[in-house]
Amino acid sequence: MRDKASTHHDVIIIGGGPAGLAFARSLAGCGLDIVIIERQPLEALADPAFDGREIALTHRSAGIMAALGAWDRIDPAEIAPLRKAVVLNGGSPFALSFGGEGEGQDRLGHLVPNHLIRRSLFHSVARQEGLSLITGQAVTEVRADRDQGLVRLADGRCLTGRLLVGADSRFSDVRGRLGIGAEINRPGRSMMVCRVEHEGDHGGVATEWFEHGHTMAMLPLNGRLSSAVLTLPTAAMDQLMRLSPAALGQDLTQRYRERLGGMRPVSAPYVYPLATTYSHNFVGTRAALIGDAAVGMHPVTAHGFNFGLQGQETLACLIREAAEKGRDIAASLLLRRYEMQHRLATRPLYTATNLIVGLYTDERLPQRLVRHAALRAAAGLPLIRQGVTRLLMQHR
């Protein structure tokens, strides 16, 4: 990396998370001057702390990570196979399952700790030619016109560029400063994630269980470890967080009806408020949104991270092509092509996910009957199950 003295760039990326880092890496070698701006300190990017989150990566996402030089930087012992996914509803013994066997694969995808993905992506760009990094700085102004984009930092520095890319978060400050609205849904629930050790063998099977009053997922890690993902109303979650580790283990064991035997937390629990977002536009004048700034998915489908990698790849391919042909990398037509492709890739699953979550968290009797019938109907339609399996695996 070069130092951060330059004030004019081809591409200014605001946000040094996975989407921003992957996007910068995707543009390597195309002769563009790129800068990433991140408010966290450099140390937090280079060696992010464990945050409890395990990311379910599709085969396509793993391929993107490999192409970026990031996949091989992750210790294979930290990558767990996701062989099958099962959906349960309340106390019903019926289960709807999805697996990769019919697609010629022994797994649906891979489970990888979020902090290791972030670390690997950072180190993949660490020595990238033509890339500079500004850390520990908040952005105080973002605007763009037909000539250029402008970003002002808290220390007074002003950067200009041909293209601005917002890659900050689902509550994107960049999006708001560009005047782009978003569909935002806050269901008043929180998600707790916690690594647990258990007596039983999970067999590499992930479970999503819509129980009355809560939703619980168990994501299989290597050995007899899983990531317990519990969703509760925020007030109930606050009470749960007051429990001791031993009491929390007992609570999770009971909620999961001892399907994996006794559970014991082996990490601290981490709580995140739930919210889904979908930007009204993914692009503006000389500006684009990627990652959660464009689409913030509900975690029930575990597809938010995958959409982030897919979206940055789509935009980067268009920009690389324009750069190679000497064209404007922020041309309106180019940005609209990105928006159209990414909307087609994300909107159907985003809408379906919100409808499913709404149905399976509604405790009224008619909705409870409908969701049980819906699971049985889906199980009797192999084409639907195969289609969902292919979506979950997401080959190129």
C-alpha positions as CSV (number, residue, x, y, z in Angstrom):
1,M,0.0,0.0,0.0
2,R,1.0,3.6,-0.6
3,D,0.8,6.2,2.1
4,K,-2.4,8.3,2.4
5,A,-1.2,11.6,1.1
6,S,-3.1,11.5,-2.2
7,T,-6.3,13.5,-2.4
8,H,-7.6,12.5,-5.9
9,H,-8.4,8.9,-6.8
10,D,-10.3,6.9,-9.4
11,V,-12.3,4.9,-6.8
12,I,-13.1,5.9,-3.2
13,I,-14.5,3.1,-1.1
14,I,-16.1,4.1,2.2
15,G,-16.1,1.1,4.5
16,G,-13.3,-1.4,5.1
17,G,-15.5,-4.4,5.9
18,P,-15.6,-7.6,3.9
19,A,-17.5,-6.0,0.9
20,G,-15.2,-3.0,0.7
21,L,-12.0,-5.1,1.0
22,A,-13.2,-7.7,-1.5
23,F,-14.2,-5.0,-4.0
24,A,-10.8,-3.3,-3.7
25,R,-9.1,-6.7,-4.3
26,S,-11.4,-7.4,-7.3
27,L,-10.0,-4.3,-8.9
28,A,-6.4,-5.2,-8.4
29,G,-4.2,-5.0,-11.5
30,C,-6.5,-2.8,-13.6
31,G,-4.5,0.4,-13.2
32,L,-7.0,2.3,-11.0
33,D,-6.0,4.5,-8.1
34,I,-8.1,3.2,-5.1
35,V,-8.5,4.4,-1.6
36,I,-10.4,2.7,1.3
37,I,-11.7,4.9,4.2
38,E,-12.5,3.1,7.4
39,R,-13.4,4.6,10.8
40,Q,-12.0,1.7,12.8
41,P,-8.3,1.7,13.7
42,L,-5.9,-0.2,11.5
43,E,-5.3,-2.8,14.2
44,A,-9.0,-3.7,14.2
45,L,-8.9,-4.4,10.5
46,A,-5.6,-6.3,10.5
47,D,-6.6,-8.6,13.4
48,P,-10.4,-8.4,14.1
49,A,-11.6,-9.9,17.3
50,F,-13.9,-12.9,17.4
51,D,-17.5,-11.6,17.3
52,G,-19.5,-14.9,17.6
53,R,-20.7,-14.8,14.1
54,E,-20.3,-17.9,11.8
55,I,-20.8,-17.2,8.1
56,A,-22.4,-19.7,5.8
57,L,-20.5,-19.4,2.5
58,T,-21.9,-20.9,-0.7
59,H,-19.7,-22.6,-3.2
60,R,-19.8,-19.5,-5.3
61,S,-18.6,-17.3,-2.4
62,A,-15.8,-19.7,-1.6
63,G,-14.8,-19.5,-5.2
64,I,-14.8,-15.7,-5.1
65,M,-12.7,-15.7,-1.9
66,A,-10.2,-18.1,-3.6
67,A,-10.0,-15.9,-6.7
68,L,-9.2,-12.9,-4.4
69,G,-6.4,-14.8,-2.7
70,A,-8.3,-14.8,0.7
71,W,-9.6,-18.4,1.0
72,D,-6.1,-20.0,1.4
73,R,-5.4,-17.5,4.2
74,I,-8.0,-19.2,6.4
75,D,-6.9,-22.2,8.5
76,P,-8.7,-25.2,7.1
77,A,-9.3,-26.4,10.6
78,E,-11.6,-23.4,11.1
79,I,-13.7,-24.2,8.1
80,A,-16.7,-26.5,8.9
81,P,-18.7,-28.4,6.2
82,L,-22.4,-27.6,6.0
83,R,-23.8,-30.9,4.7
84,K,-27.5,-30.4,5.2
85,A,-30.1,-27.9,6.4
86,V,-33.3,-28.8,8.2
87,V,-36.3,-26.6,9.0
88,L,-38.5,-27.4,12.0
89,N,-41.8,-25.9,13.1
90,G,-42.9,-25.9,16.7
91,G,-43.4,-29.2,18.3
92,S,-44.1,-31.0,15.0
93,P,-41.9,-34.1,14.4
94,F,-42.0,-33.2,10.7
95,A,-38.8,-31.7,9.2
96,L,-38.2,-30.2,5.8
97,S,-34.6,-30.9,4.7
98,F,-32.3,-29.6,2.0
99,G,-29.0,-31.3,1.0
100,G,-26.4,-31.2,-1.6
101,E,-26.3,-34.9,-2.5
102,G,-28.6,-34.5,-5.5
103,E,-26.3,-31.8,-6.9
104,G,-23.2,-34.0,-6.9
105,Q,-21.8,-32.4,-3.8
106,D,-21.2,-33.6,-0.3
107,R,-22.1,-30.3,1.3
108,L,-24.3,-27.3,0.8
109,G,-21.5,-24.9,1.7
110,H,-19.0,-23.9,4.4
111,L,-19.2,-22.3,7.8
112,V,-16.4,-19.9,8.6
113,P,-15.9,-17.5,11.5
114,N,-16.6,-13.9,10.5
115,H,-13.5,-12.5,12.0
116,L,-11.3,-14.9,10.0
117,I,-12.9,-13.9,6.8
118,R,-12.4,-10.2,7.5
119,R,-8.7,-10.9,8.5
120,S,-8.1,-12.9,5.3
121,L,-9.5,-10.2,3.1
122,F,-7.5,-7.5,4.8
123,H,-4.3,-9.3,4.3
124,S,-5.1,-10.1,0.7
125,V,-5.1,-6.3,-0.1
126,A,-2.3,-5.4,2.3
127,R,0.4,-5.0,-0.4
128,Q,-1.9,-4.3,-3.3
129,E,-0.3,-1.8,-5.8
130,G,-2.4,1.3,-6.4
131,L,-4.4,1.0,-3.1
132,S,-4.2,3.3,-0.1
133,L,-5.9,3.0,3.2
134,I,-7.1,5.6,5.6
135,T,-8.2,4.3,9.0
136,G,-9.4,5.8,12.2
137,Q,-11.3,8.6,10.4
138,A,-15.0,9.4,10.3
139,V,-16.5,10.8,7.1
140,T,-18.2,14.2,7.6
141,E,-19.4,14.9,4.1
142,V,-20.2,12.9,1.0
143,R,-21.5,14.3,-2.3
144,A,-21.2,13.7,-6.0
145,D,-22.1,15.5,-9.3
146,R,-21.5,14.7,-12.9
147,D,-17.8,15.6,-12.7
148,Q,-16.7,13.9,-9.5
149,G,-17.4,12.6,-6.0
150,L,-16.2,14.3,-2.9
151,V,-15.5,12.9,0.6
152,R,-14.5,15.1,3.6
153,L,-12.9,13.5,6.7
154,A,-13.1,14.5,10.3
155,D,-9.5,15.7,10.3
156,G,-10.4,18.2,7.5
157,R,-8.9,16.3,4.5
158,C,-10.8,16.3,1.3
159,L,-10.7,13.5,-1.2
160,T,-12.1,13.6,-4.7
161,G,-12.7,10.7,-7.1
162,R,-14.3,9.5,-10.3
163,L,-16.5,6.9,-8.4
164,L,-17.7,6.7,-4.8
165,V,-18.6,3.3,-3.4
166,G,-20.6,3.0,-0.1
167,A,-19.7,-0.2,1.7
168,D,-20.3,0.8,5.3
169,S,-23.3,-0.9,6.8
170,R,-27.0,-1.7,6.5
171,F,-27.7,1.7,8.2
172,S,-25.3,3.3,5.7
173,D,-24.3,6.8,6.5
174,V,-23.0,7.1,2.9
175,R,-26.5,6.1,1.6
176,G,-28.1,8.8,3.6
177,R,-25.7,11.5,2.6
178,L,-26.2,10.7,-1.0
179,G,-29.9,11.1,-0.5
180,I,-30.8,7.5,-1.2
181,G,-33.7,6.1,0.8
182,A,-34.1,2.5,2.0
183,E,-36.8,0.1,3.1
184,I,-35.9,-0.6,6.7
185,N,-37.6,-3.2,8.9
186,R,-36.9,-3.4,12.6
187,P,-38.9,-6.3,14.1
188,G,-38.1,-5.5,17.7
189,R,-36.1,-8.7,18.1
190,S,-32.5,-9.4,18.9
191,M,-30.2,-12.3,17.9
192,M,-27.8,-13.9,20.3
193,V,-24.9,-16.0,18.9
194,C,-22.8,-18.3,21.1
195,R,-20.5,-21.2,20.5
196,V,-21.5,-24.2,22.5
197,E,-20.1,-27.7,23.1
198,H,-22.7,-30.5,23.2
199,E,-22.9,-34.2,23.9
200,G,-24.5,-35.3,20.7
201,D,-23.1,-35.4,17.1
202,H,-24.7,-32.8,14.8
203,G,-23.6,-34.7,11.6
204,G,-22.9,-31.4,9.8
205,V,-26.6,-30.6,9.8
206,A,-27.8,-27.0,10.3
207,T,-31.2,-26.7,12.0
208,E,-33.6,-23.7,11.8
209,W,-36.3,-24.2,14.3
210,F,-39.3,-21.9,14.5
211,E,-40.6,-22.5,18.0
212,H,-43.4,-20.6,19.7
213,G,-41.9,-17.5,21.2
214,H,-38.5,-17.9,19.7
215,T,-36.4,-18.9,16.7
216,M,-33.4,-21.1,17.2
217,A,-30.7,-22.2,14.7
218,M,-27.8,-24.5,15.4
219,L,-24.9,-24.2,13.0
220,P,-22.6,-27.2,12.9
221,L,-18.9,-26.5,13.6
222,N,-16.0,-29.0,13.6
223,G,-16.1,-31.6,16.4
224,R,-19.0,-31.5,18.9
225,L,-19.3,-27.7,18.6
226,S,-22.1,-25.6,17.2
227,S,-23.0,-22.0,17.0
228,A,-26.3,-21.5,18.8
229,V,-28.3,-18.6,17.2
230,L,-31.3,-17.6,19.3
231,T,-33.8,-14.9,18.3
232,L,-36.0,-13.3,20.9
233,P,-38.0,-10.1,21.5
234,T,-35.4,-7.6,22.7
235,A,-36.8,-7.4,26.3
236,A,-36.6,-11.2,26.7
237,M,-33.1,-11.2,25.3
238,D,-32.0,-8.6,27.9
239,Q,-33.2,-10.9,30.6
240,L,-31.5,-13.9,29.1
241,M,-28.2,-12.1,29.0
242,R,-28.3,-11.8,32.8
243,L,-27.8,-15.6,33.1
244,S,-24.5,-17.2,34.2
245,P,-22.7,-19.3,31.5
246,A,-23.9,-22.5,33.2
247,A,-27.5,-21.3,33.4
248,L,-27.3,-20.1,29.7
249,G,-26.2,-23.6,28.7
250,Q,-29.1,-25.1,30.5
251,D,-31.5,-22.7,28.9
252,L,-30.3,-23.4,25.4
253,T,-30.4,-27.2,26.1
254,Q,-34.0,-26.9,27.2
255,R,-35.0,-24.7,24.3
256,Y,-33.5,-27.1,21.9
257,R,-35.3,-30.0,23.7
258,E,-32.0,-31.8,24.3
259,R,-31.7,-32.8,20.6
260,L,-27.9,-32.6,21.0
261,G,-27.8,-33.5,24.6
262,G,-26.5,-31.0,27.2
263,M,-24.9,-27.8,25.9
264,R,-22.1,-25.8,27.5
265,P,-21.1,-22.3,26.2
266,V,-17.4,-22.2,25.2
267,S,-17.5,-18.5,24.1
268,A,-19.2,-15.4,25.4
269,P,-22.6,-14.7,24.0
270,Y,-22.9,-11.8,21.5
271,V,-26.2,-10.0,20.9
272,Y,-27.1,-8.1,17.7
273,P,-30.4,-6.2,17.1
274,L,-32.2,-7.5,14.1
275,A,-33.0,-5.3,11.1
276,T,-33.4,-5.8,7.4
277,T,-32.8,-3.1,4.8
278,Y,-33.1,-2.8,1.1
279,S,-31.9,0.4,-0.6
280,H,-34.3,2.1,-2.9
281,N,-31.5,2.6,-5.4
282,F,-28.1,0.9,-5.5
283,V,-26.5,3.7,-7.5
284,G,-26.5,7.5,-7.8
285,T,-24.5,10.0,-9.8
286,R,-20.9,8.7,-9.7
287,A,-21.8,6.5,-6.7
288,A,-22.7,2.9,-6.0
289,L,-23.7,0.9,-2.9
290,I,-22.4,-2.6,-2.2
291,G,-22.7,-5.1,0.7
292,D,-25.1,-4.4,3.5
293,A,-25.3,-0.7,2.3
294,A,-27.3,-2.1,-0.6
295,V,-29.0,-5.1,0.9
296,G,-29.2,-6.1,4.6
297,M,-30.7,-9.6,4.7
298,H,-32.4,-11.3,7.6
299,P,-29.9,-14.0,8.9
300,V,-32.4,-16.8,8.7
301,T,-31.3,-17.6,5.1
302,A,-27.6,-16.9,5.8
303,H,-27.3,-15.2,2.4
304,G,-26.5,-11.6,3.3
305,F,-22.7,-12.1,3.2
306,N,-23.0,-14.1,0.0
307,F,-25.0,-11.3,-1.7
308,G,-22.3,-8.9,-0.6
309,L,-19.5,-10.9,-2.3
310,Q,-21.7,-11.4,-5.4
311,G,-22.6,-7.8,-5.7
312,Q,-19.1,-6.4,-5.4
313,E,-18.0,-8.9,-8.0
314,T,-20.7,-7.8,-10.4
315,L,-19.7,-4.1,-10.0
316,A,-16.0,-4.8,-10.2
317,C,-16.4,-6.8,-13.5
318,L,-18.2,-3.9,-15.1
319,I,-15.6,-1.4,-13.9
320,R,-12.6,-3.5,-15.0
321,E,-14.1,-3.8,-18.5
322,A,-14.7,-0.1,-18.7
323,A,-11.1,0.6,-17.5
324,E,-9.6,-1.7,-20.0
325,K,-11.4,0.0,-22.8
326,G,-10.6,3.5,-21.6
327,R,-14.3,4.3,-20.8
328,D,-15.8,6.2,-17.8
329,I,-15.8,3.8,-14.9
330,A,-18.7,5.7,-13.3
331,A,-20.9,6.1,-16.5
332,S,-24.6,6.1,-15.7
333,L,-25.3,3.1,-18.0
334,L,-22.6,1.1,-16.3
335,L,-24.0,1.8,-12.8
336,R,-27.5,1.0,-13.9
337,R,-26.4,-2.3,-15.3
338,Y,-24.9,-3.1,-11.9
339,E,-28.1,-2.1,-10.2
340,M,-30.3,-4.1,-12.5
341,Q,-28.2,-7.3,-12.1
342,H,-27.9,-7.0,-8.4
343,R,-31.5,-6.3,-7.9
344,L,-32.5,-9.3,-10.0
345,A,-30.1,-11.4,-7.9
346,T,-31.3,-10.2,-4.5
347,R,-34.9,-8.9,-4.5
348,P,-36.7,-12.2,-4.8
349,L,-34.9,-13.9,-1.9
350,Y,-35.1,-10.7,0.2
351,T,-38.9,-10.5,-0.2
352,A,-39.4,-14.2,0.2
353,T,-37.3,-14.3,3.4
354,N,-39.2,-11.4,5.0
355,L,-42.5,-13.1,4.2
356,I,-41.3,-16.5,5.6
357,V,-40.0,-14.8,8.8
358,G,-43.2,-12.9,9.2
359,L,-45.3,-16.1,8.8
360,Y,-43.1,-18.3,11.1
361,T,-42.8,-15.7,13.9
362,D,-46.6,-14.9,14.0
363,E,-48.0,-16.7,17.0
364,R,-51.7,-16.5,16.0
365,L,-53.4,-19.8,15.4
366,P,-54.3,-19.4,11.7
367,Q,-50.6,-18.5,10.9
368,R,-49.4,-21.5,12.9
369,L,-51.6,-23.8,10.9
370,V,-50.6,-22.3,7.6
371,R,-46.9,-22.6,8.2
372,H,-47.2,-26.3,9.2
373,A,-49.1,-27.0,6.0
374,A,-46.6,-25.0,3.9
375,L,-43.7,-27.1,5.2
376,R,-45.5,-30.3,4.3
377,A,-46.5,-29.0,0.9
378,A,-42.9,-28.0,0.1
379,A,-41.7,-31.4,1.1
380,G,-44.0,-33.0,-1.4
381,L,-42.7,-30.9,-4.3
382,P,-39.2,-32.1,-5.1
383,L,-38.6,-29.4,-7.8
384,I,-39.1,-26.7,-5.2
385,R,-36.7,-28.5,-2.8
386,Q,-34.1,-28.9,-5.5
387,G,-34.5,-25.3,-6.5
388,V,-33.9,-24.1,-2.9
389,T,-30.9,-26.4,-2.6
390,R,-29.3,-25.0,-5.7
391,L,-30.0,-21.5,-4.4
392,L,-28.4,-22.4,-1.1
393,M,-25.3,-23.9,-2.8
394,Q,-25.1,-21.1,-5.4
395,H,-22.7,-22.5,-7.9
396,R,-21.5,-20.1,-10.6
